[in-house]
Amino acid sequence: QKGMLPKIFPPYPERDDVEIFGSLVPAKEVGGDLFDFYIRDEKLFFCIGDVSGKGVPASLVMAVTRSLFRTVSVHETSPERILMQMNDSMAQMNDSNMFVTMFVGVLDLPTGRLRYSNAGHCSPLLIDGGQTFIDCMPNLPLGIMEGFKFVGQQLVVHSGSIIFLYTDGLTEAENATHAQFGEERLKKCVAKSDSGTPQALVEDVGAAVRAFVDDAEQSDDLTMLAIKYNPKEENDILCESLTISNNLQQVNLVSAFIKDIASQLEIDKKTTGEIRLAVEEAVVNIIHYAYPSGSTGNIITLEAKSDGVTLMLILTDSGAAFDPTEVPDADTTMSAEERPIGGLGIHLIRQLTDSINYKRENGKNILTMRKNITNKI
């Protein structure tokens, strides 16, 4: 069971914008708690869940749930739609009448926007100069009713904040007199904790629960997951922009702009070629699909920013809303006859850049591509 869950911490030692630590202590040899996380397109996808029941049956459902989370979220960025698809699959095969409470979050690492949806799980604690429980619509747990529509919510997470997720094995932990640890005791414990890091917070809370329970037998799985958001401060050594219209003849201006940027930053030829192809593909997609056929004069802005380590290219247009990060990767193992039309351009952009990030803001599409440029000439 533990082999299926993240167990290497810190999981992303090369990154300084997010810190994560998780812990799972089953009440029996195996249990039904789970947590998971990974980064895709500069978004941190994470979840925590609790299967009804104990032992081997719960652990089997836990394995299926974790697998479904990975399978669905790899091509879906909306937490509520992730839960809806997971729920429909689980409800169809729920012969054992078990259910799963789950919280799914998607944290946009460049902006701090947290989108989330809850399936009957405990509300996470947001530690941001204080301790407040995140406002969560309860919804139904997974596996109970096929077709249930989950509600999505969002908030902005500020620099230095910690999102603390847990299962009810924490707040419902009982001592010898059957008193429960509870939410208020949790908040007081967090307030006293030297919770500068996720690991310190999880360890402090775990120690407090063990001290409270004392000799009483553990009655439920105890799982905790802490995520600290540390957005990188921009320290750009280059910041330039180009404005073009939605005309294919102006793609040459994009190519010249990229070559000039690459020259200033002393980027090697191979990396320059990859950047140019990715940006040109994105621009051509905007020209072809963002605006009504035949319309001209629409503005597309390309910004280039770099701190000397990463080159960030930001495309902004006011065309029809379209999120390329929600498009599944093209299956290049299929033959041309079998493969559905479309998707190869976005697949190419993903392959040529280190990450892509999308947001819709003030009626505009904003696509950000990032490329590591530390390989100099």
N, C-alpha and C positions, 0 to 999 in steps of 0.2 A: 504493500500500500504506500509506504513512504517513498519507494522507488519511483512511483508515478507522479509524485508531487515535487515542486522545486525544493532542492536541498543544498544548493551551493550559494553561500552568502559571503560577500555581496555578489549578486547575480550579474551586475554590469559594472565591473571595476573601472572600465574605460570611460564611464559617464559620471559627471558630477552634478547632473540636474535632478537625479532621483535616487533615493536610497530605500531599500526594501529589506524587511526581515520577517520571516514567518515561522510558526511553531505549531506542531500538532501532537497532542498527547492523548492516545485513545484510552477509553475506559477499560477495554478488553484488549486481546492481542491485536484485533483489527476493529475498525469502526467505520462510521459513515460520514465523517467530516472531510472536507476538502478545501483547498485553496489553490489558486493558480494565477499566473501572470506572464505576460510577454509584451514586447514592444514591436509594433508594426506601424510604419508610416508616421513615425514620431508621435505615436499615441501609445500610452500604457493601457493595455487591456488587463483587467484583473477581476477576480471573483472569489467569493467565499461561500461555502454551502454546508448544509447539515441534512443528512438523510434520516428519515424517520426509522426508528429501530436501531438495533445494535448488532454487533458480530458480523459473521460472514455475509448474510443477506444484505445488510446495509453497505458492506464494503464493495459488493458487486455492483449495486446501484451507484455507489460513489464513483467507481471506475467508469461506468457508462456516462455519468454526468460530466465528469472531467473531459472525457473524450469528445462528447457532444459540444462542450464549450469551445474546445480548440477547433473542431471541424466547422462550426457555424461562424465563429468570430473571425476566422481567417478571410472571409469574404463579406463580412457585415460589420459596420461600425456603430450602429444604433443599439444601445443596451436593451431597449424594450423589444426590438425585433430579434435580437439574439435570444432573449428569454422566450419570446413567442415561438420561435422555431424549435428551441430545445423542448419547450412544454408540449408542443404538438407531437414530437417524436416520442417523448416519454409517456404521454397519455395513451398513445396507440399501443404500447407494449407493456402497460402497467397491469399485468395479471396478478401481481402480488399486492396491489393496492397500497404501495408505498409512495411517499412523496418526498420532495426535497425543497427546503427553504434555501434561497440563494440571493445574494446581492451581486450585481454586475456593474462595474464602472469602467469608463473609458476616459482617461485623463490626457488631454491634449498638452503635451509637454512644452511646446513653445509659448502657449497662451495661458495655461493653468485652468482652462475650462474643463470642468468635470461633468460629464453626462453619465447618468446612472439610472438604474431601474431595480426595483426590489420585488422579490417573490416571497413574501411572508417571512423575511429574515430580520434579525436584530438590526436596528439602525446603527451605522458606524458612528464613532466619536470623532469629531473634528477638533484637533488641538491647534488653536490659532490665537495665542495670547490668552486663551481660556479653554474650557472644555464644553462643547455643545454637541448634542446628538443631531446628526444630519436629518433634515425633514424628509421622511420617506412615506410615500403611499404604500400601504402594506401589500396590495394585490394578493393573489392566491399563490401558494407554493406550486412548484412544478409537478406535473404528472396527474393533477386532479381533474382538470377539465380541458379537453381539447378545444382550441379556438378562442381561448381566453385572451383578451386584449390587455397587455401590460402597459402601464403608464410610465413614460420617461420623464425625468426631471434633470435639472442642471444647476450648477453653482460655479463660482470662480474660487479656486484655491490659491491662496497667496503664498509668497515666498516664505520658506521656513515652516510651513504648516505640515502637520502629520495627520494622515487619515488612519484611524485605528479600527480595524474590523475584527470581529470575534464571533464565535458561536455561543449559543445559550448555555453551553457547558461552563462558561465563565461566570455569567451573572446568576445562574441557578445552582452554582456549586454550593453544597450544603455542609455545615459543620455537624458535630455530634448532636446538637440540639435541633437540627433540621432548619436552622436559620440560613437564608440564602445570602450569597455575596452581594448581589444586587447592583443596580446601575449607580446609585449614589455613592456606594463604597468604591466602585470603579472610578468615578470622577475624582473622588478624594485621593485615591491611590495615584492617579495620573498627575494630579496637581502636585503631589509630594515627590513624584519621580524625577530623577535627573534624566528626563526624556529628550536629551539632545539628539539621540540617534534612535532609529526604529528598534535596533537590537536591545539597547538599554531599556526602552519602554516595555518591550515584550518580556524581557527578563524580570523587570521590576514588578510588573503586573502578575506574572507567573509566580514569583516569590510571595507576593501578597495573598494570592489565592491559596497557595500551599499552607501559609501560616494560618489563614482563616479556617481552612478545612481541618487542619491538624491531623488527627488519627482517623478521621472519618473516611470511609471507602469512597473512591472516585465513582460517581454515579453516571457521568456522561463524558463524552469526548470533549477535550478542551483545545480549541484552535484559535490562534491569533495571527493577524497579518497587519503589519504597520508599514505605511508608505510616506516617506518625507519628500516634499517637493522643494527642490532647490534650483529654480530657473537660472540659467547662465546669464550673467550680465554681459550685455553687448559692449564690445571694445573693438569697434571696426576700424581697420586701417584703410579700407576702401568702401566707398558707397557711391554708386553711380546709377543712372537710370536712362532708359530709352523709351520713347513713345512712338508707336506706329499705328496705322489704321488696319482694319481687317481686309487686307489686300495681299494676295499671295506674292506679288512682286516685291513686297517690303520684307519678306523673309530674309533676303540678302542683307538687309540692315541688321537683322538679329545676328547673323553669322559674323559680320564685321565687328559688332559690339562684343560678342563673346571672345573673339580673337584678341581684341584690344584689352579686355579684362585679363585674359590669360597671360598676355605679355607683361602687364603690370605686376601680376602676382607670380610670374616666373613658373607657370604651370607647364608640366611636360606635355609633349605633343599628343600622347595617347589619351591622357586625361582630358586635355582640351577637346579632342575629337569626340569623346564620350559626352562631355557637357554640351557641346554644340548640337550633337544629334538629339539629345534629350530635349533641349530647349526648343529646337526647331520643330520637333514632333509635337510638343505641347502647343506651340503657337499655331501650327497648321490645323490642329484639332479645334482650336478656338475659332479660327477663321472659317472653317468648314461647318461647324455645328452650333456655335454659340449664338449666332445671329440669323434672322430670317434670310432665306435664299435671295440673293440679289441686292441686299442692303449693303451700303458702303459708308465709309466715314466714321465708323465706330472705333473708339480708342482702345488700344491694348497697351498696357504699361509693363515694362520689364525692369525690375530693380536688381542690382547686384551688390551684395554686401559680403565682406569677408574680414575675419579676424586674423588671417594668415594661416589658419589651420583648416577652416571650413569655408567653402563658398556657398552662399545662400542666394538663390535666384527666385524672385517673386514675380509671378505673372498675375496681373489684375485686369479683369474685363467686366463689363456690365451686361453680358449676354445672359442666356437662359441658364438657370441653376443646374450645375452638374458636378457631382463629386466623384472624381476618378479613383479615389481610394476605396470606394465601395464596389468597384468593378472586379470580379474574380480574375485571378491570373489566367491567361490563356494557356490551354493545355497543348504545349508544343510537341508532345509525344504523339498526338493524333495526326492523321493525314490531312491534307488540305481539303479533301472531300468531306471528311467527317467533322472537321472543326467548324464551330459556328462562326459566322461572319463577324468581324469586329474584335476589338480587345487587344490586338497585337501592338498598336501604337502605345497604349498604356503599359502593356507588358514590357515594351522596349524602354520606356521612361524609367520603370522600376528597376530594370536590370542595369541601366547606365548611371543611376544616381544611388546615393546611400539611403535616402529617405524622401518621401513626398508627403506633403501635408496640405489639406484643403479646409477652407472655411468660407461660409457665405456671410457677408457682412455689409450692411447698408446697400443692399441690392446688387452687390458685386461678388464675383467669384475671385477668390484669392488662392492661388496655387503656389506653394513653396517647395522648391527642390533643394536638397542639400548634397554637397559632394565634398569628400575629404580631399584636400589638395596638398598634403604634406610631402608628396613625392615631387620634389622640385626637378628642374632640368638637370 
